[in-house]
Amino acid sequence: MSGIFNIGVSEAEMFRSVVEACSRATKGVAFNALLAPYEHDEYEAYDPEAVTAQLQATMPRCSFQVLQGYGVAGEFTVCVQPNGL
């Protein structure tokens, strides 16, 4: 999921969307988000550690990987995979 959480989506809605996508996925889900603090206030931006902590609390049977520094400034990607895959 790329860019869908950047404008007009609350943090709670982002988490609901990720949990829903993961419940339907067979191999996992990856999404990117803007890295807080972000230079434009109209965009939603997140702390990757806080996102991962919230997801781990919500989905304890999944593993998470945060990717940063891959050539796109100001964003990060979270990969979510059910344990055992």
N, C-alpha and C positions, 0 to 999 in steps of 0.2 A: 504494500500500500504506500504509494508515494505522494506526499504533499497533501493528503486529505485532512490532516489535522492542523494545518497552518492558519486557517482563517475561520472564525466563527464556530469553532468546536471547543466546548469546555473540556477541561481535564477529565471530568467524570465521564463525559460522552466518549472521549478517546479510549479510556480504559474499558468501558462497556463494549465498544466496537472491536477492540483487540481481543477481548475475551470471547466475544461472539464469533469472530473470524477463526480463532483457535479451536473453538468447539466444533467447527465445521471442517477444518482442515485435516488432511490425513498425514501430511509430512511436516507441517509447520507454517509459520507466518513470519514475514519480515515487514517492517515499516520504518519509515524515516520520520524524523521530527527536527524542528529547529532547536538549536542549542541556546539555552538561556545564559546570560541575558542577550536578547536579540536587538538589533539597532532600530527596528521599527515596531512601535507599540501596538499597531493594529494586527500583528501576527502573534499567534500563540507559540511560545517557546518553552522548553522543558529542560530540567536537569536530568541527565541520563541515569545518575545513581538513584534519584528519587523515583524515576519511572521504573527502573528495574526492581527496586525494593517493593513498590506497590504491586507490580505484576507477580513477583515471587510470593507475596502474601496472598494474592488472589488465586494464583495457579501454581500451587506447590509441586504439582506433578510434571512440571515443565522445566526445561533448562533455557537459559537466556544468555545471549552474547551481545555485547554492545560494540559496534564498530565506529571508530572515529579516525580522522586523519587520512581519509582515502581520496583526498584531492578536492573535496567539496567543502568549502569553508562554511562554518555556521550551522552545520547539521550533523546528525548522528543516525545510525541505523540500529534497530533492535531486531535480533533474530530470536524467535521463540520456537522451541521444538519440544514435542512430548518426550518425556524420558523413555528410553528403551528403543529409540530409533537410531 
